[in-house]
Structures are given as C-alpha cells and as structure tokens.
C-alpha cells in the first residue's frame, strides 16, 4: 500500500509523515513547492485548484489523505474570501478526488472541519455526525461543499471516501490563537478566567493522526463521516491551568463573569473571538469509538505537555514570535 499526503508541510502533515514512517508505511508527500530539504518521495504540484495536474503524484497510489487547504483566517471577510476558499478547498479537493478515482485510488480521506456543523453548541447538545450542518463562514461553507461533492464521487465511482471533521487541533508547532493562549499563560499576570466554565472539544494532533491512520485501512471507515476529539472537553479556566502547570507557572486566576467578556466583545465588535474563547463547542466522538474501536492514545494533559514543551524549545531558540 502506498499513501499520498497533500499539505505535507503543514502542521498535521508533518506529524502524519512521522507516524507513517514509524509504522513503516510507504507514502509520498505532495507539496505546492518542494522544501529546501526533501527526499525522493517528495512531489511538487504547484497551486491547488480545479486545474491542478495530479497525474504524476497519483502514480501507484492506493490511499490519498487530503490535508491541503486554505486555512481559516479570522480577519477575512466572507464577501472577500469565499471565492478563494472555494477555489482551494472545494474545487481543488474535488479535482484531486476525480483524478484519484480515475487513477484507481481505493480510498480518499478528506480532512474537513467541525465548522461544517457550526460555531457553537452553547445551550444545545454536542455535535454528532447526524446533526444538520449550520455552516456560517466562508471556510466552513467551502469544506461542506467539498464534502457534498466527495459523497457524490463516492456514489459514482469505486473509490471509497472518508470524511473527518476535527475541532481545534493543537500540538507541537501550533500557531494562531492557541499559541497566543500559551503565550498568555506564560506570563506572571493573574488572568480573569476562573469563572469561565465553558466546555470545548479539542484534538491533539497526534490523536488526529492516529485516527487518520486507523481510517487508512479499517474496512468500516469506508464512506463514513467522523467527528473526533481527545475524549475530554475542557473549559477555558481548565485549559489555562493545564498550560500553567506545564509551564511550571503559578495558576493565578481570578473571577470575572462571562457576561462581562461578552459585553466587551459586543462593544469592540469582537463577539466572534469572545465566543470562541468562552463559548461551548462540543463534539460527540462515540461513532469512531464504536464502529472503529478507536480511542485517543494521548490524554489532553499529555497533549498540552508536549505542545508546551515544543513552545519552550522554540522560545529558547528564538522562535515563537
């Protein structure tokens, strides 16, 4: 069996390559442009859109793991970005899937997003695979449209499709908001989060990669959609405590009610950022556990410890911004 990984240079792609190599899988890594240091199995495919030629990359491939995507950028406006998101995340994914089916690929694993389900579960039950999508932003829309197209391709061809919708993914080399939160925890400043008891699902990158590898071969994964997480949801206050524990910092949290944050968010027109910080977003990953007998191999604390250790290493070497 030979596996093609797209987005191989990304956060998840690097971890997937490492685990596949450790488990002695044969794989090829596709990049938009070759990194300065690459091996003979690295392939450059250029920009990913409806016109990308995958013929060379797909030679001898049994399974495609499609990680490459235009990532969600919170500062983007939907009206400005929907076309670009669709170009990469929808048209690019479906073009690859059609060429994969024609090339005889047996299984296509698509990394989607929990944003297909929606932005929040506050006041509601955890998201499941059966929930009707409540997609709200350009990124989520592009992923949902890709999912719909992939299911159609699966019906029309012999290629199996597996769709995985992870929530927030964290781990070594994480960027954006999660890194900002670690930097905040890595201060001596008392933080006003002790009253924030929201519940949010996350997935440690090594747990996500372990699940992807499970889906590469498990027969029951064929033509299924999965929501996965670390199996333990955490509040913002718990997350800061975990981070400060790993950083060997005093906890130092004090109480400010959640409505104060929401009021401030409304005043500054940053309600969406506040909602991501103190709102609920829970996923039910029991389908993966029941049908594939999968359990996350790492706990949340183990994931936080590894993420923080990598952050400290980068800080000592002058990285992490």
Sine and cosine of phi, psi and omega as CSV:
sin_phi,cos_phi,sin_psi,cos_psi,sin_omega,cos_omega
0.00,0.00,0.71,-0.71,0.05,-1.00
-0.82,-0.58,0.70,-0.71,-0.11,-0.99
-0.91,-0.42,0.68,-0.73,0.14,-0.99
-0.97,-0.25,0.80,-0.60,0.06,-1.00
-0.95,-0.32,0.84,-0.54,0.15,-0.99
-1.00,-0.10,0.39,-0.92,-0.06,-1.00
0.91,0.42,0.57,0.82,-0.14,-0.99
-0.91,0.41,-0.40,0.92,-0.03,-1.00
-1.00,0.07,-0.08,1.00,-0.06,-1.00
-0.98,0.20,0.03,-1.00,-0.03,-1.00
-0.82,0.58,-0.79,0.62,0.01,-1.00
-0.97,0.24,-0.62,0.78,-0.04,-1.00
-0.85,0.52,-0.64,0.77,0.02,-1.00
-0.91,0.41,-0.66,0.75,0.03,-1.00
-0.92,0.38,-0.61,0.79,0.02,-1.00
-0.90,0.43,-0.69,0.72,0.04,-1.00
-0.85,0.53,-0.70,0.72,-0.03,-1.00
-0.89,0.46,-0.69,0.72,-0.01,-1.00
-0.94,0.33,-0.62,0.79,0.04,-1.00
-0.90,0.44,-0.66,0.75,0.03,-1.00
-0.90,0.44,-0.66,0.75,0.00,-1.00
-0.90,0.44,-0.56,0.83,-0.02,-1.00
-1.00,-0.05,0.15,0.99,0.10,-1.00
0.91,0.42,0.55,0.83,0.13,-0.99
-0.99,0.15,0.52,-0.85,0.17,-0.99
-1.00,0.05,0.76,-0.65,0.01,-1.00
-0.50,-0.86,0.38,-0.93,0.14,-0.99
-0.88,-0.48,0.58,-0.82,-0.03,-1.00
-0.92,-0.38,0.85,-0.53,0.00,-1.00
-0.99,-0.16,0.74,-0.67,0.01,-1.00
-0.82,-0.57,0.43,-0.91,0.12,-0.99
-0.92,0.39,-0.64,0.77,0.19,-0.98
-0.61,-0.80,0.55,-0.83,-0.10,-0.99
-0.90,0.44,0.67,-0.74,0.08,-1.00
-0.93,0.37,0.26,-0.97,-0.04,-1.00
-0.87,0.49,-0.53,0.85,0.08,-1.00
-0.87,-0.49,0.90,-0.44,-0.02,-1.00
-0.58,-0.81,0.33,-0.94,0.01,-1.00
-0.97,-0.25,-0.05,-1.00,-0.09,-1.00
-0.93,0.35,-0.28,0.96,0.01,-1.00
-1.00,-0.03,0.07,1.00,0.05,-1.00
-1.00,0.08,0.68,-0.73,-0.06,-1.00
-0.76,-0.65,0.73,-0.68,0.07,-1.00
-1.00,-0.09,0.77,-0.63,-0.03,-1.00
-0.88,-0.48,-0.09,1.00,-0.01,-1.00
0.97,0.24,-0.37,-0.93,0.00,-1.00
-0.91,0.42,0.56,-0.83,-0.01,-1.00
-0.97,-0.23,0.91,-0.41,0.03,-1.00
-0.36,-0.93,-0.30,-0.95,-0.06,-1.00
-0.94,0.35,-0.25,0.97,-0.07,-1.00
-0.95,-0.30,0.03,1.00,-0.02,-1.00
-0.88,0.48,0.72,-0.69,0.04,-1.00
-1.00,-0.08,0.92,-0.39,-0.04,-1.00
-0.98,-0.21,0.13,0.99,-0.17,-0.99
-0.85,0.52,-0.68,0.73,0.00,-1.00
-0.93,0.36,-0.71,0.70,-0.04,-1.00
-0.89,0.46,-0.50,0.87,-0.10,-0.99
-1.00,0.01,-0.03,1.00,0.00,-1.00
-0.90,0.43,0.85,-0.53,0.04,-1.00
0.97,0.25,0.27,0.96,-0.07,-1.00
-1.00,-0.05,0.71,-0.71,0.05,-1.00
-0.98,-0.19,-0.59,0.80,-0.05,-1.00
-0.71,-0.70,0.72,-0.70,0.11,-0.99
-0.95,-0.33,0.76,-0.65,0.16,-0.99
-0.94,-0.35,0.95,-0.31,-0.11,-0.99
-0.99,-0.11,0.99,-0.16,0.02,-1.00
-0.99,-0.16,-0.45,0.89,-0.11,-0.99
-0.87,0.49,0.70,-0.71,0.00,-1.00
-0.25,-0.97,0.33,-0.94,0.21,-0.98
-0.99,0.12,0.90,-0.44,-0.12,-0.99
-0.94,0.33,0.40,-0.92,0.04,-1.00
-0.93,0.36,0.78,-0.63,0.03,-1.00
-0.85,-0.53,0.91,-0.42,-0.15,-0.99
-0.89,0.47,-0.45,0.90,-0.06,-1.00
-0.99,0.17,-0.20,0.98,-0.01,-1.00
-0.93,0.37,0.57,-0.82,0.17,-0.99
-0.99,-0.10,0.66,-0.75,-0.05,-1.00
-0.82,0.57,-0.67,0.74,-0.07,-1.00
-0.90,0.44,-0.44,0.90,-0.02,-1.00
-1.00,-0.02,-0.41,0.91,-0.20,-0.98
-0.92,-0.39,-0.24,0.97,-0.11,-0.99
-0.86,0.51,-0.62,0.78,0.00,-1.00
-0.90,0.43,-0.68,0.74,-0.01,-1.00
-0.94,0.35,-0.64,0.77,0.06,-1.00
-0.87,0.50,-0.71,0.70,-0.01,-1.00
-0.91,0.42,-0.61,0.79,-0.03,-1.00
-0.84,0.54,-0.69,0.72,-0.05,-1.00
-1.00,-0.01,-0.81,0.59,-0.18,-0.98
-0.98,0.22,-0.50,0.87,0.00,-1.00
-0.98,-0.19,-0.91,0.42,-0.06,-1.00
-0.89,0.46,-0.66,0.75,0.00,-1.00
-0.90,0.44,-0.68,0.74,0.00,-1.00
-0.92,0.40,-0.69,0.73,-0.05,-1.00
-0.94,0.33,-0.56,0.83,0.08,-1.00
-0.89,0.46,-0.71,0.70,0.05,-1.00
-0.89,0.46,-0.67,0.74,-0.03,-1.00
-0.90,0.44,-0.68,0.74,0.01,-1.00
-0.90,0.44,-0.69,0.73,0.02,-1.00
-0.92,0.39,-0.56,0.83,0.05,-1.00
-0.90,0.44,-0.72,0.70,0.02,-1.00
-0.88,0.48,-0.68,0.74,0.01,-1.00
-0.91,0.41,-0.51,0.86,-0.02,-1.00
-0.99,0.10,-0.01,1.00,0.04,-1.00
1.00,0.03,0.27,0.96,0.07,-1.00
-0.89,0.45,0.71,-0.70,-0.08,-1.00
-0.99,0.11,-0.58,0.81,-0.07,-1.00
-0.61,-0.80,0.67,-0.75,-0.01,-1.00
-0.86,-0.52,0.90,-0.43,-0.02,-1.00
-0.97,-0.24,0.88,-0.48,-0.09,-1.00
-0.94,-0.35,0.85,-0.53,0.04,-1.00
-1.00,0.00,0.96,-0.28,-0.02,-1.00
-1.00,-0.08,-0.66,-0.75,-0.04,-1.00
-0.37,-0.93,0.52,-0.85,0.07,-1.00
-0.90,0.43,-0.26,0.96,0.03,-1.00
-0.90,0.44,-0.29,0.96,0.12,-0.99
-0.90,0.44,-0.63,0.78,0.03,-1.00
-0.94,0.33,-0.64,0.77,-0.04,-1.00
0.51,-0.86,-0.13,-0.99,-0.10,-0.99
-0.98,-0.19,-0.34,0.94,-0.11,-0.99
-0.42,-0.91,0.47,-0.89,0.16,-0.99
-0.88,-0.47,0.27,0.96,0.00,-1.00
-0.84,0.54,0.81,-0.59,-0.02,-1.00
0.97,0.24,0.19,0.98,-0.03,-1.00
-0.64,-0.77,0.06,-1.00,0.01,-1.00
-0.99,0.17,0.24,-0.97,0.01,-1.00
-0.89,0.46,0.54,-0.84,0.06,-1.00
-0.89,0.45,0.61,-0.79,0.15,-0.99
-0.78,-0.63,0.11,-0.99,0.04,-1.00
-0.91,0.42,-0.34,0.94,-0.05,-1.00
-1.00,0.05,-0.21,0.98,-0.01,-1.00
-0.91,0.42,0.65,-0.76,0.10,-0.99
-0.93,0.36,0.72,-0.69,-0.02,-1.00
-0.85,0.53,0.67,-0.75,0.08,-1.00
-0.82,-0.57,0.75,0.66,-0.09,-1.00
-0.89,0.46,0.71,-0.71,-0.12,-0.99
-0.86,-0.52,-0.44,0.90,-0.08,-1.00
-0.88,-0.48,0.12,-0.99,-0.10,-1.00
-0.87,0.49,-0.66,0.75,-0.01,-1.00
-0.88,0.47,-0.77,0.64,0.00,-1.00
-0.89,0.46,-0.63,0.78,0.03,-1.00
-0.88,0.48,-0.71,0.71,-0.02,-1.00
-0.90,0.44,-0.59,0.81,0.03,-1.00
-0.94,0.34,-0.66,0.75,0.02,-1.00
-0.89,0.45,-0.68,0.74,0.00,-1.00
-0.90,0.43,-0.58,0.82,0.08,-1.00
-0.91,0.41,-0.70,0.72,0.04,-1.00
-0.84,0.55,-0.74,0.68,-0.02,-1.00
-0.87,0.50,-0.68,0.73,0.01,-1.00
-0.92,0.39,-0.60,0.80,0.00,-1.00
-0.92,0.39,-0.63,0.77,0.03,-1.00
-0.90,0.44,-0.59,0.81,0.05,-1.00
-0.91,0.40,-0.67,0.74,0.03,-1.00
-0.89,0.45,-0.63,0.78,0.02,-1.00
-0.89,0.46,-0.58,0.81,0.02,-1.00
-0.95,0.30,-0.51,0.86,-0.11,-0.99
-1.00,-0.05,-0.22,0.98,-0.06,-1.00
-0.76,-0.65,0.01,-1.00,0.03,-1.00
-1.00,0.03,-0.02,1.00,-0.05,-1.00
-0.99,0.16,0.75,-0.66,0.06,-1.00
-0.99,0.13,0.55,-0.84,0.01,-1.00
-0.84,-0.55,0.70,-0.71,0.11,-0.99
-0.83,-0.55,0.78,-0.62,-0.01,-1.00
-0.91,-0.41,0.78,-0.63,0.00,-1.00
-0.86,-0.50,0.82,-0.57,0.03,-1.00
-0.93,-0.36,1.00,-0.05,0.03,-1.00
-0.99,0.14,0.48,-0.88,0.23,-0.97
-0.98,0.18,-0.41,-0.91,0.01,-1.00
-0.82,0.57,0.78,-0.62,0.00,-1.00
-0.96,-0.27,0.75,-0.66,0.00,-1.00
-0.75,-0.67,0.25,-0.97,-0.01,-1.00
0.45,-0.89,-0.15,-0.99,0.00,-1.00
-0.82,0.57,0.72,-0.70,0.01,-1.00
0.96,0.28,0.27,0.96,0.06,-1.00
-0.88,0.48,0.53,-0.85,-0.01,-1.00
-0.85,-0.53,-0.25,-0.97,0.14,-0.99
0.84,0.55,-0.67,-0.74,-0.19,-0.98
-0.89,0.45,-0.59,0.80,-0.03,-1.00
-0.92,0.39,-0.65,0.76,0.06,-1.00
-0.90,0.44,-0.64,0.77,0.04,-1.00
-0.88,0.48,-0.60,0.80,0.01,-1.00
-0.93,0.37,-0.63,0.78,0.07,-1.00
-0.89,0.45,-0.68,0.73,0.02,-1.00
-0.88,0.47,-0.61,0.79,0.05,-1.00
-0.92,0.40,-0.67,0.74,0.03,-1.00
-0.91,0.41,-0.46,0.89,-0.03,-1.00
-1.00,0.09,0.61,0.79,0.09,-1.00
-0.79,-0.62,0.19,-0.98,0.06,-1.00
-1.00,-0.06,0.08,1.00,-0.06,-1.00
-0.95,0.31,0.79,-0.61,0.16,-0.99
-0.88,0.48,0.67,-0.74,-0.08,-1.00
-0.91,-0.41,0.60,-0.80,-0.17,-0.99
-1.00,0.01,0.76,0.65,-0.16,-0.99
-0.88,-0.47,0.10,0.99,-0.13,-0.99
-0.91,0.41,-0.36,0.93,0.01,-1.00
-1.00,-0.04,-0.06,1.00,-0.05,-1.00
-1.00,0.10,0.96,-0.27,-0.07,-1.00
-0.92,-0.40,0.53,0.85,0.03,-1.00
-0.91,0.41,0.20,-0.98,0.02,-1.00
-0.81,-0.59,0.85,-0.52,0.01,-1.00
-0.76,-0.65,0.69,-0.72,0.09,-1.00
-1.00,0.03,0.61,-0.79,0.09,-1.00
-0.66,-0.75,0.16,-0.99,0.11,-0.99
-0.63,-0.78,0.83,-0.56,0.08,-1.00
-0.92,0.39,0.67,-0.74,-0.13,-0.99
-0.83,0.55,-0.58,0.81,0.00,-1.00
-0.95,0.33,-0.48,0.88,0.12,-0.99
-0.94,0.34,-0.67,0.74,0.05,-1.00
-0.87,0.49,-0.72,0.69,-0.01,-1.00
-0.89,0.45,-0.64,0.77,0.05,-1.00
-0.87,0.50,-0.63,0.78,0.02,-1.00
-0.94,0.34,-0.64,0.76,0.06,-1.00
-0.84,0.54,-0.70,0.72,-0.01,-1.00
-0.91,0.41,-0.60,0.80,0.09,-1.00
-0.86,0.51,-0.65,0.76,-0.04,-1.00
-0.96,0.27,-0.27,0.96,0.00,-1.00
-0.90,0.45,-0.62,0.79,-0.11,-0.99
-0.87,-0.50,-0.37,0.93,-0.12,-0.99
-0.90,0.44,0.83,-0.55,-0.05,-1.00
-0.89,0.46,-0.51,0.86,-0.04,-1.00
-0.97,0.25,-0.16,0.99,0.00,-1.00
-0.98,0.18,-0.26,0.97,-0.10,-0.99
-0.85,0.53,0.79,-0.61,0.09,-1.00
0.85,0.52,0.61,0.79,0.00,-1.00
-0.87,-0.50,0.38,-0.92,0.11,-0.99
-0.91,-0.41,0.69,-0.73,-0.05,-1.00
-0.75,-0.66,0.67,-0.74,0.23,-0.97
-0.96,-0.26,0.76,-0.65,-0.02,-1.00
-0.73,-0.68,0.34,-0.94,0.05,-1.00
-0.40,-0.92,-0.05,-1.00,0.05,-1.00
-0.96,0.28,-0.16,0.99,0.02,-1.00
1.00,0.01,-0.08,1.00,0.06,-1.00
-0.68,-0.74,0.87,-0.50,0.03,-1.00
-1.00,0.05,0.55,-0.84,-0.07,-1.00
-0.77,-0.64,0.50,-0.87,0.11,-0.99
-1.00,0.05,0.23,-0.97,0.05,-1.00
-0.87,0.49,-0.66,0.76,0.00,-1.00
-0.90,0.43,-0.65,0.76,0.05,-1.00
-0.90,0.44,-0.65,0.76,-0.03,-1.00
-0.90,0.44,-0.69,0.72,0.04,-1.00
-0.90,0.45,-0.65,0.76,0.04,-1.00
-0.87,0.49,-0.69,0.72,0.02,-1.00
-0.88,0.47,-0.70,0.71,-0.01,-1.00
-0.89,0.46,-0.72,0.69,-0.03,-1.00
-0.93,0.36,-0.52,0.85,0.11,-0.99
-0.88,0.47,-0.72,0.69,0.01,-1.00
-0.92,0.39,-0.54,0.84,0.00,-1.00
-0.99,0.15,-0.11,0.99,-0.06,-1.00
0.88,0.48,0.67,0.74,0.02,-1.00
-0.94,-0.35,0.49,-0.87,0.12,-0.99
-0.87,0.49,0.56,-0.83,-0.06,-1.00
-0.89,0.45,-0.84,0.55,0.11,-0.99
0.74,0.67,0.92,0.39,0.11,-0.99
-0.90,-0.43,0.59,-0.80,0.07,-1.00
-0.73,-0.68,0.32,-0.95,-0.16,-0.99
-1.00,0.02,0.76,-0.65,0.25,-0.97
-0.68,-0.73,0.78,-0.63,-0.06,-1.00
-0.87,0.49,0.50,-0.87,-0.02,-1.00
-0.87,0.49,-0.56,0.83,-0.04,-1.00
-0.90,0.43,-0.41,0.91,0.04,-1.00
-0.91,0.41,-0.68,0.74,0.05,-1.00
-0.90,0.44,-0.67,0.74,-0.03,-1.00
-0.91,0.41,-0.63,0.78,0.04,-1.00
-0.90,0.44,-0.68,0.73,0.03,-1.00
-0.90,0.44,-0.64,0.77,0.03,-1.00
-0.89,0.45,-0.64,0.77,0.03,-1.00
-0.91,0.41,-0.65,0.76,-0.01,-1.00
-0.91,0.42,-0.60,0.80,-0.06,-1.00
-0.99,-0.11,0.10,0.99,-0.02,-1.00
0.86,0.51,0.61,0.79,0.03,-1.00
-0.82,-0.57,0.58,0.81,-0.03,-1.00
-0.87,0.49,-0.60,0.80,-0.02,-1.00
-0.91,0.43,-0.61,0.79,0.03,-1.00
-0.92,0.39,-0.68,0.73,0.02,-1.00
-0.89,0.46,-0.67,0.74,0.01,-1.00
-0.87,0.49,-0.65,0.76,0.02,-1.00
-0.92,0.38,-0.43,0.90,-0.04,-1.00
-0.99,0.11,-0.70,0.72,-0.14,-0.99
-0.87,-0.49,-0.03,1.00,0.02,-1.00
-1.00,0.08,0.10,-1.00,0.01,-1.00
-1.00,-0.09,0.61,-0.79,0.20,-0.98
-0.44,-0.90,0.99,-0.13,-0.08,-1.00
-0.91,-0.42,0.61,-0.79,0.09,-1.00
-0.85,-0.52,0.56,-0.83,0.05,-1.00
-0.98,-0.18,0.93,-0.36,-0.05,-1.00
-0.98,-0.18,0.37,0.93,-0.07,-1.00
-0.92,0.39,-0.45,0.89,0.03,-1.00
-0.87,0.49,-0.71,0.71,0.02,-1.00
-0.89,0.46,-0.63,0.78,0.00,-1.00
-0.92,0.38,-0.66,0.75,-0.08,-1.00
-0.98,0.21,-0.71,0.70,-0.12,-0.99
-1.00,0.09,-0.47,0.88,-0.04,-1.00
-0.91,-0.41,0.03,1.00,-0.05,-1.00
0.80,0.60,0.63,0.78,-0.04,-1.00
-0.99,-0.17,0.69,-0.72,0.14,-0.99
-0.73,-0.68,0.62,-0.78,0.01,-1.00
-0.88,0.47,0.79,-0.61,-0.04,-1.00
-0.96,0.29,-0.27,0.96,-0.03,-1.00
-0.85,-0.52,0.60,-0.80,0.08,-1.00
-0.99,0.17,0.22,-0.98,0.05,-1.00
-0.87,0.50,-0.70,0.72,-0.02,-1.00
-0.89,0.46,-0.63,0.77,0.06,-1.00
-0.89,0.45,-0.64,0.77,0.03,-1.00
-0.91,0.41,-0.68,0.74,0.04,-1.00
-0.90,0.43,-0.68,0.74,0.01,-1.00
-0.85,0.53,-0.71,0.70,-0.02,-1.00
-0.92,0.38,-0.63,0.78,0.00,-1.00
-0.91,0.42,-0.71,0.71,-0.01,-1.00
-0.93,0.38,-0.64,0.77,0.03,-1.00
-0.86,0.51,-0.66,0.75,0.04,-1.00
-0.92,0.39,-0.63,0.78,0.05,-1.00
-0.87,0.49,-0.72,0.70,0.01,-1.00
-0.89,0.46,-0.67,0.74,0.04,-1.00
-0.86,0.51,-0.70,0.71,0.01,-1.00
-0.92,0.39,-0.58,0.81,0.02,-1.00
-0.90,0.43,-0.64,0.77,0.00,-1.00
-0.93,0.36,-0.49,0.87,-0.01,-1.00
-1.00,-0.02,0.04,1.00,0.04,-1.00
1.00,-0.04,0.19,0.98,0.00,-1.00
-1.00,-0.04,-0.36,-0.93,0.05,-1.00
0.89,0.45,0.42,0.91,0.09,-1.00
0.94,0.35,0.00,0.00,0.00,0.00
